[in-house]
Amino acid sequence: MTTDSTRRAFAALTAPRVAAELGERSVLCLPLGSVEQHGPHLPLDTDTVIAEHFAHRLAGHVLGRHDLWVGPAVPYGLSPEHARTPGTLTLDLHLYATLITTLVTEYIRSTCVRSVLLINGHGGNRGVLEAAVHQLRHSHGVTICALHPAALAAGRVPVNSELPEVHAGVLETALMLALDPDRVRLDLLPNESFPDPGQRRTIGRLALDRGVTWPWTSDDPALSTDGVIGGDPRKATPELGRQLLSAALDASTHVLDRIVTAASPRTSETLRRQHAPHI
């Protein structure tokens, strides 16, 4: 992390500096991750590492354009699809929803911030976050959205993968090689053919079909190989990871532009008038 991005750490501030540094045009960024299996080669906290590192890089990337502050990462998430594997920790659905809404409420209460960006590193959190941002917008009038760096990057940079990238494959491995390479253990991957091309149909049917939601699990051999749902992680490179990060950072800048515009006093007043009862 750069000096500038580290300086944007919310929890590193003293109490008096919170009032001095953060204003109504500031954006509070909350990284969200998980503790779950990521194949034999990536650490359990992969999603948290990606979310937290990306959040700090984003703060440095937009410095001078947006006043972004990064809160401490939430390292636990919703991971029932990986619960049958050693080391995976998953929160209860209601508990997780309450945790996120409570944290955002507390940031709003204790600061002048009225804009929040949730940086989500784990796909399993996505459904709850989609509902939470609506609820928080309605209950607190906060300008808020959830941003998913891996999905942003995947839509902009070609990934050399034999299978759709869902979990611990080429995409996530490349991001980790760019962000925390010392913790990537490609030498622990199996020597045999990897992955199984026959899994493509099952991945599409169980994990990616937008018309049906299935409670799939990563220990299903028809879906994954050693917990990996995607292409051979050995095809990942640090350069690919850097390209993915760069694309996601650029896309996120435009997201912040929209957040700040939506949170401007004029926009807020317009929204208030639109929702005011007509007499």
PAZAPA-4460 file (N, C-alpha, C; in steps of 0.05 Angstrom, whole numbers, plus 32768, in hexadecimal, padded with zeros to 4 digits):
% residues 279
    n_x    n_y    n_z   ca_x   ca_y   ca_z    c_x    c_y    c_z   seq   type   mol
   8011   7FE8   8000   8000   8000   8000   8011   8019   8000     1      M     A
   8008   802E   7FF3   8017   8047   7FF3   8013   8056   800D     2      T     A
   8024   806A   8012   8022   807A   8029   8007   8089   8029     3      T     A
   7FFF   8093   8012   7FE6   80A2   8010   7FCE   8091   8016     4      D     A
   7FCE   8078   800C   7FB7   8067   8010   7FB6   805E   802D     5      S     A
   7FCD   8059   803A   7FCD   8051   8056   7FC2   8068   8067     6      T     A
   7FC8   8080   805F   7FBE   8097   806E   7FA0   8099   806E     7      R     A
   7F93   808C   805C   7F76   808D   805A   7F69   8078   806A     8      R     A
   7F77   806B   807D   7F6C   8057   808E   7F5B   8064   80A5     9      A     A
   7F42   805F   80A5   7F30   806C   80B9   7F38   8066   80D5    10      F     A
   7F3E   804D   80DB   7F44   8045   80F7   7F5F   8050   8101    11      A     A
   7F70   805A   80EF   7F89   8065   80F8   7F86   8082   8101    12      A     A
   7F6F   808E   80FC   7F6A   80A9   8105   7F66   80AA   8123    13      L     A
   7F6C   80C1   8130   7F63   80C6   814B   7F47   80D1   814A    14      T     A
   7F39   80D1   8161   7F1E   80DB   8161   7F1B   80F8   8157    15      A     A
   7F2C   810A   8161   7F2A   8126   8157   7F2E   8128   8139    16      P     A
   7F40   8117   812E   7F46   8118   8111   7F2E   810F   8100    17      R     A
   7F1E   80FD   810B   7F06   80F4   80FC   7EF5   810C   80F5    18      V     A
   7EF0   811D   8108   7EDF   8135   8103   7EED   8148   80F1    19      A     A
   7F08   814A   80F2   7F17   815D   80E2   7F1B   8153   80C5    20      A     A
   7F1E   8139   80C1   7F24   812E   80A7   7F0C   8126   8096    21      E     A
   7EF8   811B   80A3   7EE1   8111   8094   7ECA   8125   8093    22      L     A
   7EBF   8129   807B   7EA9   813B   8078   7E92   812E   8069    23      G     A
   7E7E   813D   8061   7E67   8132   8054   7E6D   8128   8038    24      E     A
   7E83   8132   802C   7E8B   8129   8011   7E9F   8111   8013    25      R     A
   7EA6   8109   802B   7EB7   80F2   802E   7EA8   80D8   8028    26      S     A
   7EB6   80C3   8020   7EAA   80A9   801B   7EB7   8095   802D    27      V     A
   7EA8   8086   803C   7EB2   8071   804D   7EB2   8057   803E    28      L     A
   7EC8   804A   803C   7ECB   8031   802E   7ECE   801A   8042    29      C     A
   7EBD   8005   8040   7EBE   7FEF   8052   7EC4   7FD5   8043    30      L     A
   7EDD   7FCA   8046   7EE4   7FB1   8039   7ED6   7F99   8046    31      P     A
   7ECB   7F87   8036   7EBD   7F70   8040   7EC9   7F56   8034    32      L     A
   7ECF   7F43   8045   7EDC   7F2B   803B   7ECF   7F12   8046    33      G     A
   7EE0   7EFD   804B   7ED6   7EE4   8055   7EEE   7ED4   805F    34      S     A
   7EE8   7EBF   806E   7EFC   7EAB   8075   7EF1   7E90   806B    35      V     A
   7EFD   7E86   8055   7EF3   7E6E   8048   7F08   7E61   8037    36      E     A
   7F04   7E48   8030   7F17   7E3A   801F   7F1A   7E48   8004    37      Q     A
   7F33   7E49   7FFB   7F39   7E53   7FE0   7F4C   7E40   7FD2    38      H     A
   7F44   7E26   7FD1   7F54   7E12   7FC5   7F6D   7E0C   7FD5    39      G     A
   7F7F   7DFC   7FCB   7F97   7DF5   7FDA   7FAD   7E0A   7FD9    40      P     A
   7FA9   7E20   7FC9   7FBF   7E32   7FC3   7FBB   7E4F   7FCD    41      H     A
   7FA3   7E56   7FD6   7F9D   7E71   7FDF   7F95   7E71   7FFC    42      L     A
   7F9B   7E86   800C   7F94   7E86   8028   7F76   7E8A   802D    43      P     A
   7F6D   7E83   8045   7F51   7E85   804C   7F46   7EA2   804A    44      L     A
   7F57   7EB5   804E   7F4E   7ED1   804F   7F52   7EDF   8034    45      D     A
   7F53   7ED0   801E   7F58   7EDB   8003   7F44   7EF2   7FFD    46      T     A
   7F2B   7EEE   8002   7F17   7F02   7FFC   7F1B   7F1C   800C    47      D     A
   7F23   7F19   8025   7F28   7F30   8036   7F41   7F3F   802C    48      T     A
   7F56   7F30   8025   7F6E   7F3C   801B   7F68   7F4D   8002    49      V     A
   7F59   7F41   7FEF   7F52   7F4F   7FD6   7F42   7F68   7FDC    50      I     A
   7F2D   7F66   7FED   7F1C   7F7D   7FF3   7F2B   7F93   8001    51      A     A
   7F3C   7F8C   8015   7F4A   7FA0   8025   7F60   7FAE   8015    52      E     A
   7F70   7F9E   8007   7F85   7FAA   7FF7   7F7A   7FBB   7FE1    53      H     A
   7F64   7FB2   7FD4   7F58   7FC1   7FBF   7F4D   7FDC   7FCA    54      F     A
   7F41   7FDB   7FE1   7F36   7FF3   7FED   7F4B   8008   7FF2    55      A     A
   7F62   8000   7FFC   7F78   8013   8002   7F84   801D   7FE8    56      H     A
   7F86   800B   7FD4   7F91   8014   7FBA   7F7E   8028   7FAD    57      R     A
   7F64   8023   7FB0   7F50   8036   7FA5   7F52   8051   7FB2    58      L     A
   7F56   8051   7FCD   7F59   806B   7FDB   7F71   807B   7FD0    59      A     A
   7F87   806D   7FCA   7F9E   807B   7FBE   7F99   8083   7FA1    60      G     A
   7F8A   8072   7F93   7F85   8076   7F76   7F74   808F   7F72    61      H     A
   7F61   8095   7F84   7F4F   80AC   7F80   7F57   80C4   7F91    62      V     A
   7F6E   80C2   7F9F   7F77   80D8   7FB0   7F79   80F2   7F9F    63      L     A
   7F6D   8107   7FA9   7F6C   8120   7F9B   7F53   8124   7F8B    64      G     A
   7F44   810E   7F87   7F2B   810F   7F78   7F14   8109   7F8B    65      R     A
   7F18   80F5   7F9D   7F03   80EE   7FB0   7F10   80EA   7FCC    66      H     A
   7F01   80F0   7FE1   7F0A   80ED   7FFC   7F01   80D3   8007    67      D     A
   7F10   80BE   8001   7F08   80A2   8009   7F17   8099   8021    68      L     A
   7F09   808F   8035   7F15   8085   804E   7F0E   8067   8051    69      W     A
   7F21   8057   8059   7F1D   803A   805A   7F1B   8030   8076    70      V     A
   7F04   8024   807D   7F00   8019   8097   7F0D   7FFD   8099    71      G     A
   7F0F   7FF3   80B2   7F1A   7FD8   80B6   7F09   7FC3   80A7    72      P     A
   7F17   7FB0   809B   7F08   7F9B   808B   7EF8   7F89   809E    73      A     A
   7EE1   7F80   8093   7ED1   7F6C   80A0   7EDA   7F51   8095    74      V     A
   7EE7   7F41   80A5   7EF4   7F29   809B   7EE2   7F10   8098    75      P     A
   7EC9   7F12   80A1   7EB7   7EFB   80A1   7E9F   7F01   808F    76      Y     A
   7E95   7EEC   8082   7E7F   7EF0   8070   7E6C   7ED8   806F    77      G     A
   7E5D   7ED6   8059   7E4B   7EBF   8055   7E57   7EAB   8042    78      L     A
   7E5F   7E94   804D   7E6D   7E80   803E   7E62   7E64   8041    79      S     A
   7E48   7E60   8041   7E3D   7E45   8045   7E44   7E32   802E    80      P     A
   7E4A   7E3D   8016   7E52   7E2C   8000   7E6D   7E1F   8004    81      E     A
   7E7D   7E29   8017   7E97   7E1D   801D   7E99   7E11   8039    82      H     A
   7E82   7E0F   8047   7E82   7E08   8063   7E8B   7DEC   8068    83      A     A
   7E8B   7DDA   8054   7E93   7DBF   8058   7EB1   7DBB   8057    84      R     A
   7EC0   7DD0   8052   7EDD   7DCD   8050   7EEA   7DD9   8069    85      T     A
   7F02   7DCE   8070   7F10   7DD8   8088   7F17   7DF5   8087    86      P     A
   7F13   7E03   809D   7F1B   7E1F   80A0   7F06   7E33   8098    87      G     A
   7EF1   7E2B   808A   7EDD   7E3E   8082   7ECC   7E47   8099    88      T     A
   7EC8   7E61   809C   7EB6   7E6C   80B1   7EA0   7E7C   80A3    89      L     A
   7E87   7E77   80AA   7E71   7E85   809E   7E5F   7E90   80B3    90      T     A
   7E56   7EA9   80AF   7E43   7EB5   80C2   7E27   7EAD   80BB    91      L     A
   7E15   7EB0   80CE   7DF9   7EAD   80CA   7DEF   7EC4   80B8    92      D     A
   7DDB   7EBE   80A7   7DD1   7ED2   8094   7DC7   7EEB   80A3    93      L     A
   7DB7   7EE8   80B7   7DAC   7EFF   80C6   7DC2   7F0E   80D4    94      H     A
   7DD5   7EFF   80E0   7DEB   7F0C   80EE   7DFC   7F1D   80DB    95      L     A
   7E02   7F13   80C3   7E12   7F22   80B0   7E04   7F3B   80A7    96      Y     A
   7DEA   7F38   80A0   7DDB   7F50   8097   7DDA   7F65   80AD    97      A     A
   7DD6   7F5C   80C6   7DD6   7F6E   80DD   7DF1   7F7B   80E1    98      T     A
   7E06   7F6C   80DE   7E21   7F76   80E1   7E27   7F8D   80CE    99      L     A
   7E21   7F89   80B4   7E27   7F9D   80A0   7E16   7FB6   80A4   100      I     A
   7DFC   7FB3   80A9   7DEB   7FCA   80AD   7DF2   7FD9   80C6   101      T     A
   7DFA   7FCA   80DB   7E02   7FD8   80F4   7E1C   7FE7   80F0   102      T     A
   7E2F   7FDC   80E2   7E49   7FE9   80DE   7E44   8003   80CE   103      L     A
   7E35   8001   80B8   7E30   8019   80A8   7E22   802E   80B8   104      V     A
   7E0E   8026   80C8   7DFF   8038   80D9   7E12   8047   80ED   105      T     A
   7E25   8038   80F8   7E38   8043   810B   7E4B   8057   80FE   106      E     A
   7E54   8051   80E6   7E65   8064   80D8   7E56   807E   80D3   107      Y     A
   7E3D   807C   80CB   7E2D   8093   80C6   7E29   80A3   80DF   108      I     A
   7E23   8095   80F5   7E1E   80A2   810F   7E36   80B1   8119   109      R     A
   7E4E   80A5   8116   7E66   80AF   8123   7E77   80C2   8112   110      S     A
   7E6E   80C7   80F9   7E7D   80D9   80E7   7E69   80EA   80D8   111      T     A
   7E74   80FC   80C8   7E64   810C   80B6   7E5F   80FF   809B   112      C     A
   7E6A   80E7   8098   7E69   80D9   807E   7E4C   80D1   8077   113      V     A
   7E44   80D5   805E   7E2A   80CE   8055   7E2B   80BD   803B   114      R     A
   7E44   80B3   8035   7E48   80A2   801E   7E59   808A   8026   115      S     A
   7E50   8073   801E   7E5E   805A   8026   7E62   8048   800D   116      V     A
   7E7A   803E   800B   7E81   802B   7FF5   7E89   8010   8002   117      L     A
   7E79   7FFC   7FFD   7E80   7FE1   8007   7E91   7FD3   7FF2   118      L     A
   7EA9   7FCC   7FF9   7EBB   7FBD   7FE7   7EB9   7F9F   7FEE   119      I     A
   7EAC   7F90   7FDD   7EA7   7F74   7FE4   7EBA   7F61   7FD5   120      N     A
   7EC8   7F51   7FE4   7EDB   7F3E   7FD8   7ED0   7F22   7FD5   121      G     A
   7EB8   7F1C   7FE0   7EAD   7F01   7FE0   7E92   7F00   7FD2   122      H     A
   7E8F   7EF0   7FBE   7E76   7EEE   7FAF   7E5F   7EE5   7FBF   123      G     A
   7E63   7ED5   7FD4   7E4E   7ECC   7FE5   7E40   7EE1   7FF5   124      G     A
   7E4D   7EF8   7FF8   7E42   7F0F   8007   7E2F   7F1F   7FF6   125      N     A
   7E30   7F1B   7FDC   7E23   7F2E   7FC9   7E05   7F30   7FCD   126      R     A
   7DF7   7F1A   7FD0   7DDA   7F1B   7FD2   7DD0   7F2C   7FEA   127      G     A
   7DDD   7F28   8001   7DD5   7F38   8019   7DDC   7F55   8015   128      V     A
   7DF3   7F5B   8009   7DFB   7F77   8005   7DE8   7F85   7FF2   129      L     A
   7DDE   7F77   7FDE   7DCB   7F84   7FCC   7DB2   7F8D   7FDB   130      E     A
   7DA9   7F7D   7FEE   7D92   7F85   7FFE   7D99   7F9B   8012   131      A     A
   7DB1   7F98   801E   7DBA   7FAB   8033   7DBD   7FC7   8029   132      A     A
   7DC7   7FCB   8011   7DCB   7FE6   8007   7DB0   7FF4   8002   133      V     A
   7D9C   7FE5   7FF9   7D82   7FF0   7FF6   7D76   7FF9   8012   134      H     A
   7D79   7FE7   8025   7D6E   7FED   8040   7D7C   8005   804D   135      Q     A
   7D97   8006   804A   7DA5   801C   8056   7D9F   8037   8048   136      L     A
   7D9C   8036   802F   7D94   804E   8020   7D79   8058   8029   137      R     A
   7D66   8045   802D   7D4B   804C   8035   7D4A   8055   8052   138      H     A
   7D58   8048   8064   7D56   804E   8080   7D67   8065   8089   139      S     A
   7D7D   806A   807C   7D90   807F   8085   7D95   8095   8070   140      H     A
   7D8B   8091   8058   7D90   80A5   8043   7DAD   80A7   803B   141      G     A
   7DBC   8092   8041   7DD8   8092   803A   7DDC   808A   801D   142      V     A
   7DF0   8097   800F   7DF7   808F   7FF4   7E0A   8077   7FF7   143      T     A
   7E02   8060   7FEC   7E11   8048   7FF1   7E0F   8035   7FDA   144      I     A
   7E25   8026   7FD5   7E24   8010   7FC1   7E39   7FFB   7FC9   145      C     A
   7E35   7FE3   7FBE   7E49   7FCE   7FC2   7E58   7FCA   7FA8   146      A     A
   7E72   7FC9   7FAB   7E84   7FC6   7F94   7E93   7FAB   7F96   147      L     A
   7E94   7F9D   7F80   7EA0   7F82   7F7F   7EB9   7F83   7F6D   148      H     A
   7ED1   7F87   7F77   7EE8   7F8B   7F66   7EEE   7F75   7F52   149      P     A
   7EEC   7F5C   7F5B   7EF2   7F45   7F49   7EDF   7F45   7F32   150      A     A
   7EC5   7F4A   7F37   7EB2   7F4A   7F21   7EB6   7F62   7F0F   151      A     A
   7EBD   7F79   7F1A   7EC3   7F90   7F0A   7EDB   7F8B   7EF7   152      L     A
   7EEF   7F7E   7F02   7F07   7F78   7EF2   7F02   7F64   7EDD   153      A     A
   7EF4   7F4E   7EE4   7EEF   7F38   7ED1   7EE0   7F41   7EB8   154      A     A
   7ECF   7F56   7EBB   7EC0   7F5F   7EA4   7ED0   7F71   7E92   155      G     A
   7EE9   7F78   7E99   7EF9   7F8B   7E8A   7F14   7F80   7E80   156      R     A
   7F1D   7F6A   7E8C   7F37   7F5F   7E84   7F33   7F41   7E7E   157      V     A
   7F3C   7F38   7E66   7F3A   7F1B   7E5F   7F4A   7F0A   7E73   158      P     A
   7F3D   7EF4   7E7C   7F4B   7EE2   7E8E   7F4E   7EC7   7E7F   159      V     A
   7F66   7EBD   7E7D   7F6B   7EA4   7E6F   7F63   7E8D   7E80   160      N     A
   7F49   7E86   7E7F   7F3E   7E71   7E90   7F2E   7E5D   7E80   161      S     A
   7F31   7E43   7E86   7F23   7E2E   7E78   7F05   7E2D   7E81   162      E     A
   7F00   7E37   7E99   7EE5   7E35   7EA5   7EDD   7E51   7EAF   163      L     A
   7EC3   7E55   7EB4   7EBA   7E6E   7EC0   7EC7   7E72   7EDB   164      P     A
   7ECF   7E8B   7EE0   7EDD   7E91   7EF9   7ECA   7E97   7F0F   165      E     A
   7EC8   7E84   7F22   7EB6   7E87   7F39   7EC5   7E8A   7F53   166      V     A
   7EDA   7E79   7F57   7EE6   7E78   7F71   7F02   7E6B   7F70   167      H     A
   7F16   7E7B   7F79   7F32   7E71   7F7D   7F3F   7E68   7F63   168      A     A
   7F35   7E71   7F4C   7F42   7E6A   7F33   7F56   7E7E   7F29   169      G     A
   7F58   7E82   7F0F   7F6C   7E94   7F03   7F68   7EB1   7F0E   170      V     A
   7F50   7EBA   7F0F   7F4B   7ED6   7F15   7F54   7EDD   7F32   171      L     A
   7F4A   7ECF   7F46   7F51   7ED5   7F61   7F6E   7ECF   7F67   172      E     A
   7F79   7EBB   7F5A   7F96   7EB5   7F5E   7FA7   7ECC   7F52   173      T     A
   7F9F   7ED6   7F3B   7FAE   7EED   7F2F   7FAD   7F05   7F41   174      A     A
   7F95   7F0B   7F4C   7F93   7F22   7F5F   7FA5   7F1E   7F77   175      L     A
   7FA6   7F06   7F82   7FB7   7F02   7F99   7FD4   7F03   7F92   176      M     A
   7FDC   7EFA   7F7A   7FF8   7EFD   7F71   8000   7F1A   7F6F   177      L     A
   7FED   7F2B   7F69   7FF3   7F48   7F67   7FF3   7F55   7F82   178      A     A
   7FE2   7F4B   7F94   7FDE   7F59   7FAE   7FEE   7F4D   7FC5   179      L     A
   7FF1   7F33   7FC6   7FFE   7F26   7FDD   800B   7F0C   7FD3   180      D     A
   801F   7F0E   7FC1   802A   7EF6   7FB3   8037   7EE1   7FC6   181      P     A
   8042   7EEA   7FDC   804F   7ED7   7FEE   803C   7EC3   7FFA   182      D     A
   8023   7EC7   7FF9   800F   7EB5   8005   8001   7EA3   7FF0   183      R     A
   800A   7EA5   7FD7   8000   7E93   7FC2   8011   7E7B   7FBF   184      V     A
   8006   7E63   7FC2   8015   7E4A   7FC1   800D   7E39   7FAA   185      R     A
   8015   7E41   7F92   800E   7E31   7F7A   801A   7E16   7F7B   186      L     A
   8030   7E12   7F8A   803D   7DF8   7F8C   802C   7DE3   7F9A   187      D     A
   8017   7DEC   7FA7   8005   7DD9   7FB5   7FEE   7DCF   7FA4   188      L     A
   7FEC   7DD9   7F8C   7FD6   7DD0   7F7A   7FDD   7DB3   7F70   189      L     A
   7FC8   7DA3   7F6A   7FCD   7D88   7F61   7FDB   7D86   7F47   190      P     A
   7FEA   7D71   7F42   7FF9   7D6E   7F29   7FE8   7D64   7F12   191      N     A
   7FD3   7D56   7F18   7FC2   7D4A   7F03   7FB3   7D60   7EF4   192      E     A
   7FA6   7D58   7EDF   7F97   7D6A   7ECE   7F84   7D7B   7EDF   193      S     A
   7F85   7D96   7EDA   7F77   7DA8   7EEC   7F70   7DC1   7EDD   194      F     A
   7F57   7DCA   7EDD   7F3F   7DBD   7EE8   7F33   7DA9   7ED4   195      P     A
   7F1B   7D9F   7EDB   7F0D   7D8D   7ECA   7EFA   7D9D   7EB7   196      D     A
   7EFF   7D9C   7E9D   7EEE   7DAB   7E8A   7ED1   7DA4   7E8B   197      P     A
   7ECB   7D8C   7E95   7EB0   7D83   7E97   7EA0   7D92   7EAC   198      G     A
   7EAD   7DA2   7EBD   7E9F   7DB1   7ED1   7E91   7DCA   7EC6   199      Q     A
   7E98   7DD2   7EAE   7E8D   7DEB   7EA3   7E6E   7DEB   7EA4   200      R     A
   7E62   7DD6   7E9B   7E44   7DD5   7E9B   7E39   7DD7   7EB7   201      R     A
   7E44   7DC9   7ECA   7E3A   7DCA   7EE5   7E3E   7DE5   7EF2   202      T     A
   7E55   7DF2   7EEC   7E59   7E0D   7EF7   7E44   7E20   7EEC   203      I     A
   7E3F   7E1E   7ED2   7E2A   7E2F   7EC6   7E0F   7E2A   7ED1   204      G     A
   7E08   7E11   7ED6   7DED   7E0A   7EE0   7DE9   7E11   7EFD   205      R     A
   7DFD   7E0B   7F0E   7DFA   7E0E   7F2B   7E02   7E29   7F36   206      L     A
   7E18   7E34   7F2B   7E23   7E4D   7F37   7E1E   7E66   7F27   207      A     A
   7E19   7E65   7F0D   7E17   7E7D   7EFD   7DFC   7E82   7EF0   208      L     A
   7DEA   7E6F   7EF1   7DD0   7E73   7EE5   7DC0   7E89   7EF3   209      D     A
   7DBB   7E9F   7EE6   7DAD   7EB5   7EF2   7D8F   7EAF   7EF7   210      R     A
   7D85   7E9A   7EEA   7D69   7E93   7EED   7D62   7E82   7F05   211      G     A
   7D77   7E75   7F10   7D73   7E62   7F26   7D89   7E66   7F3B   212      V     A
   7D82   7E66   7F54   7D96   7E67   7F69   7D98   7E4C   7F77   213      T     A
   7DAF   7E3F   7F75   7DB3   7E25   7F81   7DC6   7E27   7F99   214      W     A
   7DC2   7E19   7FAE   7DD5   7E18   7FC5   7DEC   7E05   7FBF   215      P     A
   7DFE   7E0D   7FAD   7E14   7DFC   7FA5   7E2A   7DFC   7FBB   216      W     A
   7E3C   7DE8   7FB9   7E52   7DE6   7FCC   7E6C   7DE1   7FBD   217      T     A
   7E81   7DEC   7FC7   7E9B   7DE9   7FB9   7EA9   7DCE   7FBD   218      S     A
   7E9C   7DBC   7FCD   7EA8   7DA2   7FCF   7E9B   7D8E   7FBB   219      D     A
   7E8A   7D98   7FAA   7E7D   7D88   7F95   7E91   7D83   7F7E   220      D     A
   7E9A   7D6B   7F7A   7EAE   7D66   7F65   7EA4   7D6C   7F49   221      P     A
   7E8A   7D6D   7F45   7E7F   7D74   7F2B   7E81   7D92   7F26   222      A     A
   7E87   7DA1   7F3B   7E88   7DBE   7F39   7EA4   7DC9   7F3C   223      L     A
   7EB4   7DBC   7F4D   7ECF   7DC7   7F53   7EE4   7DB2   7F55   224      S     A
   7EFD   7DBA   7F53   7F14   7DA9   7F58   7F24   7DB4   7F6F   225      T     A
   7F26   7DA5   7F85   7F34   7DAE   7F9D   7F2B   7DCA   7FA6   226      D     A
   7F11   7DCF   7FA3   7F06   7DE8   7FAD   7F08   7DFF   7F99   227      G     A
   7F14   7DFA   7F82   7F17   7E0F   7F6E   7F00   7E0D   7F59   228      V     A
   7EF2   7E23   7F55   7EDD   7E24   7F41   7EE6   7E38   7F2C   229      I     A
   7EF3   7E2F   7F18   7EFE   7E41   7F04   7F16   7E34   7EF6   230      G     A
   7F25   7E45   7EE8   7F3C   7E3B   7ED8   7F54   7E34   7EEA   231      G     A
   7F68   7E28   7EDD   7F80   7E1F   7EEB   7F8F   7E38   7EF7   232      D     A
   7F91   7E3A   7F11   7F9E   7E51   7F1E   7FBB   7E55   7F15   233      P     A
   7FC8   7E40   7F0A   7FE4   7E43   7F02   7FE6   7E54   7EE9   234      R     A
   7FD0   7E5B   7EDC   7FD0   7E6D   7EC5   7FCF   7E8A   7ECE   235      K     A
   7FCC   7E8F   7EE8   7FCB   7EAA   7EF3   7FE7   7EB6   7EF4   236      A     A
   7FE9   7ED0   7EEF   8003   7EDD   7EF1   7FFF   7EF8   7F00   237      T     A
   8015   7F02   7F0C   8013   7F1C   7F19   800B   7F32   7F05   238      P     A
   8014   7F30   7EEC   800D   7F45   7ED8   7FEF   7F45   7ED3   239      E     A
   7FE3   7F2D   7ED1   7FC6   7F2C   7ECE   7FB8   7F38   7EE6   240      L     A
   7FC2   7F33   7EFE   7FB7   7F3E   7F16   7FB8   7F5C   7F16   241      G     A
   7FCF   7F67   7F0D   7FD2   7F85   7F0B   7FBF   7F91   7EF7   242      R     A
   7FBB   7F83   7EE0   7FA8   7F8C   7ECC   7F8B   7F8C   7ED7   243      Q     A
   7F84   7F77   7EE6   7F6A   7F76   7EF2   7F66   7F8C   7F06   244      L     A
   7F7A   7F91   7F17   7F78   7FA6   7F2B   7F75   7FC2   7F1E   245      L     A
   7F85   7FC6   7F09   7F84   7FE0   7EFC   7F68   7FE5   7EEF   246      S     A
   7F5D   7FD1   7EE3   7F42   7FD3   7ED7   7F2D   7FD9   7EEC   247      A     A
   7F2F   7FCA   7F02   7F1B   7FCE   7F18   7F1E   7FE9   7F25   248      A     A
   7F36   7FF3   7F28   7F3A   800D   7F34   7F2F   8023   7F22   249      L     A
   7F33   8021   7F08   7F29   8035   7EF6   7F0A   8035   7EF6   250      D     A
   7EFE   801D   7EF6   7EE1   801B   7EF7   7ED6   8026   7F11   251      A     A
   7EE4   8021   7F27   7EDB   802A   7F41   7EDC   8048   7F44   252      S     A
   7EEE   8055   7F36   7EEF   8072   7F36   7ED5   807E   7F2C   253      T     A
   7ECA   8073   7F18   7EB0   807C   7F0D   7E9A   8076   7F20   254      H     A
   7E9C   8061   7F2F   7E88   805A   7F44   7E88   8070   7F59   255      V     A
   7EA0   8078   7F62   7EA3   808D   7F76   7E99   80A8   7F6B   256      L     A
   7E9D   80AD   7F52   7E92   80C6   7F46   7E74   80C6   7F4A   257      D     A
   7E68   80B0   7F45   7E4B   80AF   7F47   7E41   80B1   7F64   258      R     A
   7E50   80A4   7F76   7E49   80A6   7F92   7E4A   80C3   7F9C   259      I     A
   7E60   80D1   7F96   7E63   80EC   7F9F   7E4E   80FF   7F93   260      V     A
   7E48   80FB   7F79   7E33   810B   7F6C   7E18   8106   7F79   261      T     A
   7E12   80ED   7F7F   7DF8   80E6   7F8B   7DF6   80F1   7FA7   262      A     A
   7E0C   80F4   7FB5   7E0C   80FD   7FD1   7E0E   811B   7FD4   263      A     A
   7E10   812A   7FBD   7E13   8147   7FBF   7DFA   8153   7FCB   264      S     A
   7DFC   8169   7FD9   7DE5   8176   7FE7   7DCE   817B   7FD4   265      P     A
   7DD4   8184   7FBB   7DBF   818A   7FA8   7DB0   8171   7FA1   266      R     A
   7DBF   815A   7F9C   7DB2   8141   7F95   7DA1   8137   7FAD   267      T     A
   7DAC   8139   7FC5   7D9E   8130   7FDD   7D84   8140   7FE1   268      S     A
   7D85   815A   7FDC   7D6D   816B   7FDF   7D58   8163   7FCA   269      E     A
   7D61   815D   7FB1   7D4F   8155   7F9C   7D41   813B   7FA4   270      T     A
   7D50   8128   7FAE   7D45   810F   7FB7   7D31   8113   7FCD   271      L     A
   7D37   8125   7FE0   7D25   812A   7FF6   7D0B   8135   7FEC   272      R     A
   7D0C   8147   7FD9   7CF3   8153   7FCF   7CE3   813E   7FBF   273      R     A
   7CF1   812D   7FB1   7CE3   8118   7FA1   7CD3   8105   7FB3   274      Q     A
   7CDE   8100   7FCB   7CD2   80ED   7FDD   7CC0   80FA   7FF2   275      H     A
   7CBF   8115   7FF2   7CAE   8123   8005   7C91   811F   7FFE   276      A     A
   7C7F   811C   8012   7C63   8119   800C   7C57   8132   8000   277      P     A
   7C45   812F   7FEC   7C39   8146   7FDF   7C20   814E   7FEF   278      H     A
   7C1F   8168   7FF5   7C08   8172   8004   7BF7   8184   7FF3   279      I     A
***
